[in-house]
Amino acid sequence: DQQVKQNSPSLSVQEGRISILNCDYTNSMFDYFLWYKKYPAEGPTFLISISSIKDKNEDGRFTVFLNKSAKHLSLHIVPSQPGDSAVYFCAASGRNTGFQKLVFGTGTRLLVSP
Amino acid sequence: DSGVTQTPKHLITATGQRVTLRCSPRSGDLSVYWYQQSLDQGLQFLIQYYNGEERAKGNILERFSAQQFPDLHSELNLSSLELGDSALYFCASSVRGLDEQYFGPGTRLTVT
């Protein structure tokens, strides 16, 4: 049972354009969402998070949007840079609902071409 | 550099054997998590320890066990290894539980 889904295994974008990575979840107990970036041969790196009390969180070129009614979140990267090429994982947990695990999606491989 | 260290980096062993993976969390972090990433799969949560005690359990096989020691480092023990256990094993740490987790570089286990 995949509670966190990233339905696009890969995404290709040109440098300078917007990258939009999507994530859907099914468990209503999730109230905290995170994005991680992973380069080959390295561990995942925390990127940005959002609590369910917000619908948007911004950090530099990265913005995460949360649509609770649709159980959907997205990560926007503007402008995209070649160094952003990596695998992006969406993750969710239930910080205040007792769901004491972090559940990861299967990842989306982003390729930003010059 | 996340501050989380894992040893060894690579491990090649035969089926039926037992191995131990080691993780040292970031200074000050009390929670340690173990994850498994098989080929083309997402990160599968195995187990979490908080200040020496087991806090949460995921899809961890009975052949696998873990512990967190008083100095907060953790070990993941994998026994009766099977070919399907070949994967990347990541350790992560956080200050408490469910905060942003910081991942180590992983241990690549190959079972032949």
Backbone of each chain as ProteinMPNN parsed JSONL, in Angstrom:
{"seq_chain_A": "DQQVKQNSPSLSVQEGRISILNCDYTNSMFDYFLWYKKYPAEGPTFLISISSIKDKNEDGRFTVFLNKSAKHLSLHIVPSQPGDSAVYFCAASGRNTGFQKLVFGTGTRLLVSP", "coords_chain_A": {"N_chain_A": [[0.845, -1.187, 0.0], [0.936, 1.939, -1.138], [1.362, 4.776, 0.405], [2.294, 7.274, -0.085], [2.682, 8.817, -3.069], [4.537, 9.238, -5.999], [3.953, 9.879, -9.053], [5.272, 10.411, -11.399], [8.073, 9.133, -12.74], [10.206, 10.407, -13.881], [11.457, 13.628, -15.002], [12.07, 16.108, -17.362], [13.62, 19.205, -17.885], [14.298, 22.471, -19.168], [17.114, 24.541, -18.523], [16.57, 27.391, -16.486], [13.842, 27.374, -16.764], [10.665, 26.504, -15.172], [10.481, 23.876, -12.797], [8.229, 21.39, -11.903], [7.346, 19.258, -9.467], [5.399, 16.552, -8.474], [3.285, 15.14, -5.895], [1.272, 12.777, -4.295], [-0.861, 11.81, -1.604], [-2.365, 9.4, 0.61], [-3.086, 8.921, 3.221], [-4.957, 10.223, 5.79], [-3.91, 10.943, 8.192], [-1.51, 12.147, 7.863], [0.291, 15.076, 8.48], [2.444, 16.593, 8.037], [4.88, 17.451, 5.753], [7.607, 16.728, 3.612], [10.337, 17.492, 1.421], [12.988, 15.851, -0.149], [16.222, 15.802, -1.601], [18.25, 13.865, -3.726], [21.449, 13.006, -4.678], [23.401, 10.868, -6.838], [25.108, 8.196, -5.185], [25.068, 9.454, -2.757], [23.543, 10.285, 0.438], [20.04, 11.126, 0.953], [19.117, 14.603, 0.989], [17.72, 17.021, 3.063], [15.313, 19.323, 1.898], [13.005, 21.116, 1.878], [10.093, 21.827, 3.866], [6.612, 21.454, 4.856], [3.903, 22.292, 6.913], [0.636, 21.041, 7.694], [-0.979, 23.138, 8.385], [-0.443, 25.166, 6.785], [-0.555, 26.376, 3.364], [1.4, 26.928, 1.651], [4.919, 27.146, 1.305], [7.965, 28.788, 1.16], [11.327, 28.875, 0.019], [13.846, 30.46, -1.053], [14.647, 29.501, -4.27], [12.894, 27.44, -4.174], [9.616, 26.276, -3.722], [6.979, 24.94, -1.907], [3.768, 23.661, -2.346], [0.683, 22.938, -0.81], [-2.221, 21.083, -1.078], [-4.715, 20.284, 0.731], [-7.293, 19.238, 0.542], [-7.258, 17.87, -1.814], [-5.313, 16.116, -1.244], [-2.658, 16.5, -2.082], [0.59, 17.536, -2.98], [3.064, 19.803, -4.207], [6.269, 20.554, -5.572], [7.922, 23.38, -6.54], [10.454, 24.575, -8.587], [12.186, 27.37, -9.309], [14.322, 29.682, -10.872], [15.06, 26.718, -12.745], [18.112, 24.913, -12.441], [21.088, 23.395, -13.817], [22.459, 22.056, -11.759], [20.411, 21.23, -10.163], [19.64, 18.805, -10.999], [18.727, 15.694, -10.02], [17.426, 13.095, -7.866], [14.242, 13.482, -6.532], [12.57, 13.162, -3.526], [9.445, 12.861, -2.031], [8.031, 13.107, 1.207], [6.118, 12.077, 4.083], [4.581, 12.582, 7.275], [2.92, 12.049, 10.473], [2.943, 14.289, 12.521], [1.434, 15.449, 14.603], [-0.579, 13.707, 14.868], [-0.071, 11.234, 15.689], [1.004, 9.405, 13.932], [3.757, 7.94, 13.732], [5.897, 7.719, 11.819], [8.034, 8.281, 9.034], [7.08, 8.435, 5.817], [8.119, 7.661, 2.622], [7.901, 8.636, -0.82], [8.425, 7.122, -4.097], [10.14, 8.595, -5.577], [11.198, 11.115, -7.963], [13.022, 11.541, -10.838], [14.796, 14.283, -11.73], [15.912, 16.043, -14.518], [17.816, 18.646, -15.543], [18.525, 20.454, -18.275], [21.156, 22.26, -19.926]], "CA_chain_A": [[0.0, 0.0, 0.0], [1.801, 3.096, -1.287], [0.633, 5.896, 0.99], [2.834, 8.493, -0.686], [2.911, 8.431, -4.466], [5.094, 10.174, -6.97], [3.571, 9.132, -10.245], [6.192, 10.66, -12.519], [9.415, 8.654, -12.391], [11.242, 11.314, -14.37], [11.023, 14.922, -15.533], [13.154, 16.841, -18.026], [13.303, 20.634, -17.956], [15.43, 23.284, -19.626], [17.659, 25.509, -17.57], [15.878, 28.673, -16.45], [12.394, 27.18, -16.719], [10.14, 26.009, -13.913], [10.293, 22.439, -12.596], [7.131, 21.102, -10.981], [7.328, 17.85, -9.064], [4.135, 16.302, -7.808], [3.225, 14.076, -4.896], [-0.06, 12.539, -3.75], [-0.858, 10.951, -0.435], [-3.687, 8.817, 0.864], [-3.36, 8.791, 4.65], [-5.439, 11.484, 6.372], [-3.166, 11.25, 9.41], [-0.317, 12.924, 7.535], [0.121, 16.517, 8.666], [3.747, 17.237, 7.854], [5.373, 16.952, 4.47], [8.975, 17.155, 3.361], [10.981, 17.115, 0.163], [14.409, 15.556, -0.061], [16.926, 15.699, -2.88], [19.301, 12.849, -3.611], [22.412, 12.823, -5.755], [23.96, 9.506, -6.852], [26.161, 7.84, -4.229], [24.963, 10.254, -1.532], [22.265, 10.153, 1.113], [19.092, 12.218, 0.685], [19.339, 15.875, 1.685], [16.478, 17.746, 3.311], [15.182, 20.503, 1.045], [11.976, 22.033, 2.35], [8.966, 21.124, 4.473], [5.4, 22.238, 5.047], [2.94, 21.752, 7.853], [-0.713, 21.065, 7.126], [-1.688, 24.376, 8.706], [-0.098, 26.124, 5.726], [-0.735, 25.843, 2.015], [2.561, 27.287, 0.836], [6.146, 27.491, 2.015], [8.942, 29.199, 0.164], [12.704, 29.009, 0.473], [14.667, 30.762, -2.225], [14.075, 29.061, -5.557], [12.023, 26.293, -3.913], [8.323, 26.534, -3.096], [6.114, 23.762, -1.806], [2.345, 23.953, -2.24], [-0.084, 21.828, -0.263], [-3.676, 21.111, -1.278], [-5.161, 19.224, 1.648], [-8.547, 18.618, 0.098], [-6.898, 16.939, -2.888], [-4.215, 15.291, -0.744], [-1.659, 16.679, -3.131], [1.554, 18.604, -2.816], [3.972, 19.96, -5.332], [7.501, 21.323, -5.358], [8.261, 24.202, -7.686], [11.831, 25.08, -8.593], [12.251, 28.447, -10.294], [14.501, 28.973, -12.137], [15.781, 25.453, -12.632], [19.536, 24.972, -12.781], [21.626, 22.034, -14.049], [22.812, 21.452, -10.468], [19.205, 20.686, -9.529], [19.429, 17.452, -11.515], [18.827, 14.764, -8.891], [16.153, 12.422, -7.573], [13.52, 14.192, -5.488], [11.637, 12.324, -2.781], [8.423, 13.461, -1.184], [7.851, 12.29, 2.406], [5.027, 12.559, 4.916], [4.445, 12.001, 8.608], [1.82, 12.569, 11.273], [3.59, 14.864, 13.707], [0.48, 15.707, 15.677], [-1.685, 12.762, 14.767], [0.348, 9.934, 16.204], [1.588, 8.514, 12.919], [5.149, 8.209, 14.077], [6.863, 7.247, 10.833], [8.191, 9.118, 7.85], [6.824, 7.584, 4.653], [8.68, 8.265, 1.415], [7.487, 8.224, -2.156], [9.448, 6.387, -4.845], [11.085, 9.54, -6.161], [11.132, 11.599, -9.348], [14.348, 11.943, -11.305], [14.759, 15.551, -12.476], [17.082, 16.358, -15.343], [17.779, 20.018, -16.039], [19.534, 20.544, -19.335], [21.588, 23.638, -20.197]], "C_chain_A": [[0.89, 1.25, 0.0], [1.052, 4.331, -0.79], [1.095, 7.241, 0.451], [3.264, 8.131, -2.106], [3.508, 9.571, -5.266], [4.954, 9.479, -8.313], [4.464, 9.372, -11.452], [7.577, 10.193, -12.129], [10.505, 9.612, -12.844], [10.622, 12.578, -14.966], [12.234, 15.604, -16.154], [12.729, 18.282, -18.239], [14.534, 21.372, -18.486], [15.849, 24.265, -18.547], [16.897, 26.832, -17.66], [14.367, 28.555, -16.386], [11.972, 26.659, -15.355], [10.079, 24.487, -13.92], [9.174, 22.274, -11.585], [7.106, 19.609, -10.718], [6.104, 17.622, -8.196], [4.176, 15.093, -6.879], [1.79, 13.982, -4.39], [0.033, 11.629, -2.543], [-2.275, 10.474, -0.142], [-4.072, 8.84, 2.34], [-3.75, 10.14, 5.253], [-4.698, 11.866, 7.651], [-1.906, 12.059, 9.118], [-0.592, 14.408, 7.729], [1.43, 17.278, 8.497], [4.407, 16.602, 6.654], [6.756, 17.543, 4.177], [9.384, 16.749, 1.956], [12.469, 16.919, 0.429], [14.95, 15.449, -1.471], [18.048, 14.683, -2.704], [20.147, 12.816, -4.879], [22.92, 11.389, -5.713], [25.07, 9.347, -5.828], [26.168, 8.741, -2.985], [23.639, 9.939, -0.854], [21.338, 11.301, 0.748], [19.406, 13.443, 1.549], [18.012, 16.59, 1.842], [16.464, 19.043, 2.511], [14.23, 21.523, 1.654], [10.832, 21.221, 2.934], [7.757, 22.046, 4.566], [4.493, 21.521, 6.026], [1.55, 21.886, 7.253], [-1.509, 22.315, 7.49], [-1.392, 25.465, 7.675], [-0.466, 25.532, 4.37], [0.438, 26.189, 1.096], [3.744, 27.568, 1.747], [7.238, 27.717, 0.981], [10.326, 29.307, 0.782], [13.576, 29.208, -0.767], [13.97, 30.343, -3.505], [13.044, 27.948, -5.385], [10.752, 26.722, -3.191], [7.54, 25.24, -3.064], [4.684, 24.238, -1.591], [1.627, 22.714, -1.724], [-1.57, 22.056, -0.492], [-4.254, 19.949, -0.476], [-6.406, 18.513, 1.138], [-8.271, 17.595, -1.003], [-5.826, 15.956, -2.457], [-3.063, 15.307, -1.749], [-0.693, 17.774, -2.719], [2.492, 18.64, -4.009], [5.168, 20.81, -4.907], [7.803, 22.063, -6.651], [9.696, 24.702, -7.537], [11.921, 26.114, -9.715], [13.406, 29.398, -9.962], [15.29, 27.685, -11.924], [17.223, 25.62, -13.106], [20.057, 23.554, -13.003], [21.993, 21.318, -12.756], [21.619, 20.909, -9.705], [18.921, 19.264, -9.999], [19.737, 16.44, -10.411], [17.512, 13.996, -8.818], [15.513, 13.144, -6.391], [12.493, 13.253, -4.858], [10.69, 13.201, -1.978], [8.265, 12.541, 0.022], [6.762, 12.909, 3.274], [5.042, 11.868, 6.266], [3.254, 12.621, 9.324], [2.345, 13.1, 12.587], [2.639, 15.012, 14.875], [-0.695, 14.742, 15.67], [-1.29, 11.371, 15.23], [0.926, 8.983, 15.181], [3.087, 8.735, 12.943], [6.152, 7.623, 13.103], [6.924, 8.266, 9.716], [8.072, 8.187, 6.651], [7.283, 8.31, 3.402], [7.963, 7.773, 0.166], [8.658, 7.565, -2.861], [10.408, 7.299, -5.59], [10.776, 9.907, -7.597], [12.522, 12.067, -9.728], [14.212, 13.182, -12.168], [16.053, 15.736, -13.241], [16.906, 17.754, -15.901], [18.905, 20.179, -17.044], [19.872, 22.002, -19.625], [20.944, 24.183, -21.479]], "O_chain_A": [[1.516, 1.577, 1.008], [0.199, 4.866, -1.498], [0.366, 8.23, 0.525], [4.102, 7.253, -2.311], [3.042, 10.709, -5.213], [5.743, 8.599, -8.658], [4.415, 8.616, -12.422], [8.205, 10.802, -11.263], [11.594, 9.638, -12.272], [9.46, 12.605, -15.37], [13.3, 15.669, -15.541], [11.625, 18.553, -18.712], [15.668, 20.943, -18.272], [15.03, 24.748, -17.765], [16.615, 27.33, -18.75], [13.68, 29.502, -16.004], [12.809, 26.403, -14.489], [9.679, 23.877, -14.912], [9.163, 22.928, -10.543], [6.876, 18.804, -11.62], [5.812, 18.408, -7.295], [4.972, 14.169, -7.047], [1.167, 15.0, -4.09], [0.913, 10.771, -2.473], [-3.253, 11.073, -0.59], [-5.256, 8.785, 2.673], [-2.964, 11.086, 5.228], [-4.841, 12.986, 8.14], [-1.298, 12.603, 10.039], [-1.577, 14.939, 7.215], [1.503, 18.473, 8.786], [4.487, 15.378, 6.543], [7.024, 18.709, 4.465], [8.855, 15.798, 1.381], [13.111, 17.704, 1.126], [14.247, 15.063, -2.405], [18.71, 14.645, -1.667], [19.644, 12.629, -5.987], [22.877, 10.754, -4.66], [25.877, 10.255, -5.629], [27.155, 8.784, -2.25], [22.724, 9.398, -1.477], [21.8, 12.343, 0.282], [19.891, 13.328, 2.675], [17.265, 16.75, 0.876], [17.459, 19.766, 2.451], [14.614, 22.663, 1.912], [10.619, 20.071, 2.552], [7.865, 23.258, 4.379], [4.336, 20.301, 5.974], [1.314, 22.744, 6.403], [-2.599, 22.529, 6.96], [-2.001, 26.535, 7.685], [-0.666, 24.323, 4.249], [0.468, 25.8, -0.072], [3.595, 28.153, 2.82], [7.406, 26.931, 0.048], [10.484, 29.765, 1.914], [13.98, 28.252, -1.43], [12.851, 30.77, -3.79], [12.391, 27.557, -6.352], [10.799, 27.433, -2.187], [7.446, 24.529, -4.065], [4.424, 25.107, -0.759], [1.917, 21.592, -2.139], [-2.107, 23.105, -0.138], [-4.281, 18.804, -0.927], [-6.539, 17.3, 1.3], [-8.963, 16.582, -1.11], [-5.465, 15.058, -3.217], [-2.576, 14.267, -2.192], [-1.095, 18.806, -2.181], [2.684, 17.649, -4.714], [5.08, 21.654, -4.015], [7.923, 21.458, -7.717], [10.089, 25.192, -6.477], [11.759, 25.797, -10.894], [13.458, 29.887, -8.834], [16.103, 27.599, -11.004], [17.506, 26.367, -14.042], [19.517, 22.607, -12.432], [21.853, 20.098, -12.665], [21.786, 20.205, -8.709], [18.049, 18.593, -9.448], [20.868, 16.349, -9.934], [16.602, 14.226, -9.614], [16.163, 13.387, -5.375], [11.673, 12.641, -5.541], [11.105, 14.162, -1.33], [8.355, 11.321, -0.12], [6.512, 14.113, 3.209], [5.461, 10.716, 6.387], [2.657, 13.587, 8.849], [2.218, 12.459, 13.631], [3.003, 14.728, 16.016], [-1.68, 14.939, 16.381], [-2.091, 10.438, 15.166], [1.304, 7.863, 15.525], [3.614, 9.611, 12.256], [7.17, 7.077, 13.53], [5.977, 9.018, 9.488], [8.868, 7.262, 6.491], [6.879, 9.446, 3.152], [7.484, 6.641, 0.11], [9.749, 7.457, -2.303], [11.386, 6.829, -6.172], [10.182, 9.132, -8.347], [13.128, 12.884, -9.035], [13.58, 13.139, -13.224], [17.146, 15.606, -12.689], [15.961, 18.019, -16.643], [20.083, 20.055, -16.708], [19.003, 22.873, -19.579], [21.195, 25.327, -21.858]]}, "seq_chain_B": "DSGVTQTPKHLITATGQRVTLRCSPRSGDLSVYWYQQSLDQGLQFLIQYYNGEERAKGNILERFSAQQFPDLHSELNLSSLELGDSALYFCASSVRGLDEQYFGPGTRLTVT", "coords_chain_B": {"N_chain_B": [[28.203, 17.681, 3.672], [26.451, 15.808, 5.958], [26.909, 15.241, 8.597], [26.261, 12.837, 9.626], [27.562, 9.66, 9.968], [28.388, 6.613, 8.323], [29.387, 3.252, 8.395], [30.409, 0.08, 7.033], [31.269, 1.562, 3.806], [30.854, 0.035, 1.565], [29.83, -3.358, 1.207], [30.342, -6.687, 0.644], [29.005, -9.84, 0.601], [28.164, -13.288, 1.305], [25.266, -15.379, 0.65], [23.305, -16.329, 3.466], [25.011, -15.407, 5.368], [25.942, -13.123, 8.071], [25.794, -9.653, 8.804], [26.928, -6.478, 10.093], [25.914, -3.203, 10.221], [26.99, 0.108, 10.762], [26.21, 3.194, 12.405], [26.749, 6.588, 13.088], [25.186, 9.219, 14.63], [24.412, 12.736, 13.961], [26.023, 15.186, 15.982], [24.398, 15.699, 19.0], [21.934, 14.832, 18.105], [19.208, 12.772, 18.949], [17.591, 10.86, 17.885], [17.642, 8.03, 15.764], [17.362, 6.61, 12.584], [16.701, 3.877, 10.396], [16.848, 2.996, 6.98], [15.948, 1.235, 4.012], [16.937, 1.007, 0.668], [16.095, -0.42, -2.196], [16.893, -1.47, -5.574], [15.737, 0.964, -7.793], [13.662, 1.567, -6.108], [11.759, 3.34, -3.632], [12.599, 4.893, -0.484], [12.522, 2.681, 2.117], [11.235, 2.605, 5.261], [12.733, 1.231, 8.081], [13.308, 1.058, 10.944], [13.184, 2.972, 13.995], [15.093, 4.551, 16.513], [15.077, 6.194, 19.642], [16.988, 7.921, 21.766], [18.115, 5.559, 22.737], [16.004, 3.811, 22.924], [13.642, 1.739, 21.246], [11.494, 3.281, 18.966], [9.767, 3.395, 16.754], [8.562, 1.119, 14.3], [9.043, -0.213, 11.092], [8.763, -1.839, 7.991], [10.449, -4.041, 8.825], [12.338, -6.953, 8.563], [12.215, -10.101, 10.345], [14.68, -11.233, 10.441], [16.331, -9.143, 10.657], [17.78, -6.83, 12.909], [18.161, -4.15, 15.266], [19.962, -1.745, 17.248], [20.436, 0.924, 19.603], [23.07, 2.492, 21.107], [24.415, 3.591, 24.373], [26.095, 5.776, 23.734], [24.796, 6.803, 21.642], [25.285, 5.926, 19.069], [24.327, 3.677, 16.436], [23.542, 0.333, 15.445], [22.815, -1.845, 12.783], [21.798, -5.037, 12.354], [21.997, -7.662, 10.123], [20.905, -10.803, 9.302], [21.199, -14.259, 8.16], [21.401, -13.797, 5.389], [19.906, -12.995, 2.245], [19.707, -13.036, -1.367], [17.976, -11.023, -2.12], [18.292, -9.106, -0.194], [20.189, -7.395, -0.954], [20.997, -4.086, -1.255], [20.842, -0.487, -0.773], [21.57, 0.807, 2.344], [20.451, 3.179, 4.472], [21.187, 5.408, 7.109], [19.692, 7.755, 9.259], [19.456, 10.798, 11.155], [17.907, 12.776, 13.732], [16.992, 15.592, 15.782], [14.866, 15.238, 17.591], [11.987, 13.31, 17.332], [10.672, 12.808, 14.117], [11.416, 15.277, 13.2], [13.145, 17.219, 10.711], [15.141, 14.997, 8.962], [18.509, 13.965, 8.844], [20.602, 12.511, 6.593], [22.95, 9.821, 6.342], [25.708, 8.77, 4.18], [25.158, 6.217, 3.331], [25.278, 2.587, 3.181], [26.32, 0.281, 0.907], [25.107, -2.801, 0.321], [25.932, -5.898, -0.953], [24.794, -9.003, -1.726], [25.911, -12.132, -2.538]], "CA_chain_B": [[28.376, 16.679, 4.73], [25.316, 15.909, 6.871], [27.325, 14.992, 9.967], [25.939, 11.443, 9.947], [28.551, 8.774, 9.348], [28.013, 5.213, 8.219], [30.447, 2.343, 7.969], [31.308, 0.442, 5.944], [30.633, 2.175, 2.646], [30.461, -1.091, 0.721], [29.933, -4.644, 1.869], [29.986, -7.802, -0.23], [28.996, -11.037, 1.427], [27.464, -14.414, 0.674], [23.977, -15.727, 1.234], [23.372, -17.048, 4.726], [25.921, -14.742, 6.31], [25.421, -12.054, 8.937], [26.62, -8.441, 8.752], [26.535, -5.383, 10.975], [26.118, -1.863, 9.679], [27.134, 1.031, 11.877], [25.82, 4.581, 12.131], [26.941, 7.593, 14.132], [24.324, 10.358, 14.298], [24.956, 14.08, 14.142], [26.197, 15.557, 17.372], [23.204, 16.283, 19.594], [20.705, 14.169, 17.658], [18.852, 11.646, 19.797], [16.862, 9.867, 17.093], [18.319, 7.391, 14.643], [16.447, 5.872, 11.72], [17.307, 3.05, 9.349], [16.049, 2.847, 5.771], [16.468, 0.375, 2.951], [16.56, 1.408, -0.68], [16.435, -1.416, -3.203], [17.024, -0.898, -6.908], [14.562, 1.645, -8.346], [12.609, 1.677, -5.112], [11.875, 4.444, -2.702], [13.209, 4.58, 0.807], [11.622, 1.934, 2.985], [11.575, 2.787, 6.665], [12.911, -0.021, 8.798], [13.167, 1.16, 12.386], [13.662, 4.201, 14.613], [15.443, 4.564, 17.926], [15.164, 7.511, 20.253], [17.714, 7.912, 23.033], [18.379, 4.195, 23.175], [14.818, 2.95, 22.94], [12.935, 1.596, 19.981], [10.376, 4.217, 18.946], [8.816, 3.024, 15.706], [9.017, 0.009, 13.477], [8.451, -0.262, 9.766], [8.752, -3.17, 7.384], [11.73, -4.684, 9.117], [12.229, -8.406, 8.629], [12.622, -10.696, 11.624], [16.111, -11.544, 10.342], [17.062, -7.899, 10.882], [17.583, -6.225, 14.221], [18.962, -2.944, 15.447], [20.012, -1.208, 18.599], [21.12, 2.208, 19.773], [23.917, 2.373, 22.292], [24.411, 4.796, 25.228], [26.736, 6.928, 23.094], [23.823, 7.137, 20.603], [25.497, 5.308, 17.77], [23.391, 2.585, 16.212], [23.959, -0.764, 14.578], [21.764, -2.638, 12.142], [22.291, -6.391, 12.138], [21.245, -8.394, 9.105], [21.368, -12.176, 9.373], [20.659, -15.208, 7.169], [21.229, -12.919, 4.239], [19.39, -13.516, 0.978], [20.059, -12.186, -2.508], [17.063, -9.882, -2.131], [18.691, -8.116, 0.803], [21.121, -6.461, -1.595], [20.343, -2.768, -1.285], [21.501, 0.594, -0.049], [21.001, 0.991, 3.67], [20.726, 4.525, 4.959], [20.898, 5.814, 8.46], [19.405, 9.183, 9.366], [19.275, 11.213, 12.545], [17.235, 14.05, 13.967], [17.102, 16.004, 17.178], [13.841, 14.492, 18.325], [11.391, 12.412, 16.367], [9.906, 13.391, 13.027], [11.977, 16.511, 12.683], [13.889, 16.976, 9.482], [16.15, 13.971, 9.179], [19.766, 14.144, 8.125], [20.997, 11.177, 6.158], [24.328, 9.459, 6.06], [25.973, 8.455, 2.774], [24.656, 4.889, 3.005], [26.113, 1.396, 3.021], [25.825, -0.566, -0.189], [25.271, -4.218, 0.628], [25.74, -6.827, -2.071], [24.773, -10.398, -1.286], [26.157, -12.963, -3.74]], "C_chain_B": [[27.282, 16.862, 5.791], [25.726, 15.782, 8.33], [26.988, 13.588, 10.439], [26.951, 10.554, 9.23], [28.061, 7.335, 9.381], [29.223, 4.409, 7.774], [29.912, 0.925, 7.927], [30.553, 1.093, 4.794], [30.082, 1.084, 1.709], [30.686, -2.378, 1.492], [29.482, -5.71, 0.876], [30.083, -9.056, 0.605], [28.163, -12.111, 0.739], [26.12, -14.668, 1.349], [24.188, -16.538, 2.503], [24.238, -16.388, 5.78], [25.192, -13.674, 7.131], [26.37, -10.863, 8.852], [26.071, -7.418, 9.736], [26.905, -4.066, 10.323], [26.097, -0.884, 10.844], [26.797, 2.45, 11.463], [26.142, 5.455, 13.339], [26.125, 8.818, 13.774], [25.073, 11.681, 14.418], [25.071, 14.358, 15.63], [24.915, 16.207, 17.888], [21.9, 15.628, 19.173], [20.444, 12.929, 18.504], [18.163, 10.522, 19.031], [17.711, 9.335, 15.954], [17.3, 6.549, 13.895], [17.248, 5.023, 10.747], [16.319, 2.889, 8.202], [16.752, 1.889, 4.823], [16.0, 0.928, 1.608], [17.049, 0.347, -1.651], [16.423, -0.739, -4.561], [15.697, -0.311, -7.37], [13.39, 1.719, -7.376], [12.814, 2.934, -4.285], [12.553, 3.994, -1.431], [12.192, 3.887, 1.695], [12.095, 2.068, 4.427], [11.661, 1.433, 7.357], [12.609, 0.137, 10.286], [13.729, 2.497, 12.869], [13.992, 3.957, 16.078], [15.518, 6.0, 18.414], [15.818, 7.346, 21.618], [17.833, 6.497, 23.612], [17.185, 3.258, 23.147], [14.177, 2.891, 21.559], [11.687, 2.462, 20.0], [9.322, 3.832, 17.912], [9.432, 1.942, 14.838], [8.3, 0.051, 12.137], [8.463, -1.679, 9.265], [10.069, -3.892, 7.595], [11.526, -6.182, 9.28], [12.697, -8.913, 9.984], [14.105, -11.038, 11.632], [16.979, -10.31, 10.61], [16.787, -7.419, 12.304], [18.484, -5.012, 14.337], [19.028, -2.6, 16.921], [20.724, 0.142, 18.575], [21.819, 2.164, 21.124], [23.908, 3.667, 23.11], [25.106, 6.008, 24.6], [25.955, 7.383, 21.855], [24.148, 6.584, 19.218], [24.575, 4.092, 17.659], [23.998, 1.543, 15.3], [22.729, -1.485, 14.049], [22.376, -3.993, 11.811], [21.385, -7.119, 11.159], [21.772, -9.826, 9.098], [20.663, -13.043, 8.336], [20.397, -14.5, 5.858], [20.779, -13.653, 2.996], [19.773, -12.542, -0.126], [19.223, -10.898, -2.51], [17.374, -8.82, -1.091], [19.705, -7.125, 0.241], [20.418, -5.127, -1.791], [21.296, -1.732, -0.708], [20.811, 0.73, 1.291], [21.443, 2.352, 4.185], [20.371, 4.644, 6.426], [20.615, 7.314, 8.428], [19.283, 9.527, 10.841], [18.521, 12.529, 12.604], [17.301, 14.348, 15.45], [16.121, 15.222, 18.043], [13.287, 13.462, 17.352], [10.615, 13.22, 15.354], [10.302, 14.826, 12.679], [12.623, 16.187, 11.347], [15.031, 16.005, 9.783], [17.356, 14.241, 8.3], [20.337, 12.761, 7.85], [22.495, 11.026, 6.018], [24.488, 9.078, 4.604], [25.517, 7.064, 2.367], [25.725, 3.811, 3.003], [25.5, 0.57, 1.91], [26.152, -2.012, 0.135], [24.993, -5.041, -0.616], [25.844, -8.235, -1.524], [24.896, -11.282, -2.525], [25.853, -14.434, -3.467]], "O_chain_B": [[27.188, 17.908, 6.434], [24.967, 16.175, 9.216], [27.385, 13.19, 11.534], [27.163, 10.688, 8.025], [27.411, 6.899, 10.332], [29.981, 4.826, 6.898], [29.031, 0.589, 8.718], [29.324, 1.163, 4.817], [28.993, 1.211, 1.149], [31.597, -2.484, 2.313], [28.378, -5.642, 0.336], [31.104, -9.316, 1.241], [27.534, -11.859, -0.289], [25.878, -14.228, 2.473], [25.126, -17.33, 2.603], [24.201, -16.766, 6.95], [24.017, -13.375, 6.918], [27.59, -11.029, 8.831], [24.914, -7.484, 10.153], [28.049, -3.843, 9.928], [25.309, -1.017, 11.78], [27.057, 2.863, 10.333], [25.837, 5.093, 14.476], [26.342, 9.409, 12.717], [26.202, 11.74, 14.905], [24.306, 13.827, 16.435], [24.407, 17.153, 17.287], [20.867, 15.84, 19.809], [21.35, 12.133, 18.746], [18.152, 9.373, 19.474], [18.407, 10.087, 15.271], [16.479, 5.861, 14.501], [18.339, 5.405, 10.326], [15.124, 2.676, 8.41], [17.976, 1.753, 4.833], [14.831, 1.271, 1.432], [18.247, 0.219, -1.903], [16.0, 0.41, -4.695], [14.666, -0.982, -7.347], [12.249, 1.916, -7.793], [13.902, 3.508, -4.248], [13.02, 2.86, -1.32], [11.131, 4.437, 1.99], [13.217, 1.69, 4.763], [10.766, 0.597, 7.229], [11.755, -0.566, 10.827], [14.621, 3.076, 12.249], [13.272, 3.254, 16.788], [15.961, 6.898, 17.698], [15.262, 6.708, 22.513], [17.672, 6.282, 24.813], [17.334, 2.049, 23.324], [14.177, 3.869, 20.811], [10.9, 2.392, 20.944], [8.123, 3.935, 18.172], [10.649, 1.864, 14.667], [7.101, 0.318, 12.066], [8.204, -2.618, 10.019], [10.721, -4.304, 6.636], [10.659, -6.627, 10.032], [13.468, -8.252, 10.68], [14.72, -11.125, 12.695], [18.195, -10.413, 10.769], [15.686, -7.591, 12.827], [19.454, -4.87, 13.592], [18.249, -3.102, 17.732], [21.494, 0.454, 17.666], [21.216, 1.835, 22.145], [23.461, 4.709, 22.629], [24.747, 7.147, 24.9], [26.414, 8.251, 21.112], [23.362, 6.759, 18.287], [24.108, 3.555, 18.664], [24.867, 1.845, 14.482], [21.749, -1.702, 14.762], [23.358, -4.077, 11.074], [20.169, -7.185, 11.342], [22.969, -10.039, 8.907], [19.677, -12.636, 7.722], [19.309, -14.592, 5.29], [21.204, -14.775, 2.724], [20.115, -11.387, 0.129], [19.716, -9.825, -2.86], [16.777, -7.744, -1.108], [20.038, -6.133, 0.89], [19.365, -5.058, -2.423], [22.386, -2.045, -0.23], [19.582, 0.763, 1.355], [22.634, 2.637, 4.315], [19.399, 4.064, 6.91], [21.23, 8.051, 7.657], [19.038, 8.655, 11.674], [18.505, 13.295, 11.642], [17.62, 13.483, 16.265], [16.478, 14.637, 19.065], [14.045, 12.816, 16.629], [9.971, 14.21, 15.701], [9.59, 15.506, 11.94], [12.645, 15.036, 10.911], [15.783, 16.184, 10.742], [17.231, 14.69, 7.161], [20.527, 11.954, 8.76], [23.208, 11.953, 5.635], [23.507, 9.063, 3.86], [25.49, 6.753, 1.177], [26.914, 4.088, 2.846], [24.325, 0.205, 1.956], [27.318, -2.399, 0.214], [23.949, -4.897, -1.252], [26.855, -8.614, -0.934], [24.085, -11.19, -3.447], [26.002, -15.271, -4.358]]}, "name": "protein", "num_of_chains": 2, "seq": "DQQVKQNSPSLSVQEGRISILNCDYTNSMFDYFLWYKKYPAEGPTFLISISSIKDKNEDGRFTVFLNKSAKHLSLHIVPSQPGDSAVYFCAASGRNTGFQKLVFGTGTRLLVSPDSGVTQTPKHLITATGQRVTLRCSPRSGDLSVYWYQQSLDQGLQFLIQYYNGEERAKGNILERFSAQQFPDLHSELNLSSLELGDSALYFCASSVRGLDEQYFGPGTRLTVT"}
